[in-house]
């Protein structure tokens, strides 16, 4: 959910810019190359409360198929976290 003049940043696929413009938001796509230093900087922002990660749901590894189906349905609103243990 974005408010007017909000900014949508997509990583996986290009956003629908026409739809974004009709809703009064800016949509952009960025390409990235991950490295440990950059990931540590992002983690620092999350821990400091300056960046919020939207989590749709958490799933155990055995529920991975169901989690991926939910993501593919287009109904996921945020990241799906897969828990490896416990």
Secondary structure, 3 states (H helix, E strand, C coil): CCCCCCEEEECCCCCCHHHHHHCCCEEEECCCCCCHHHHHHHHHHHHCCCCCCCEEEEEEHHHHHHHHHHHHCCCCCCEEEEECCC
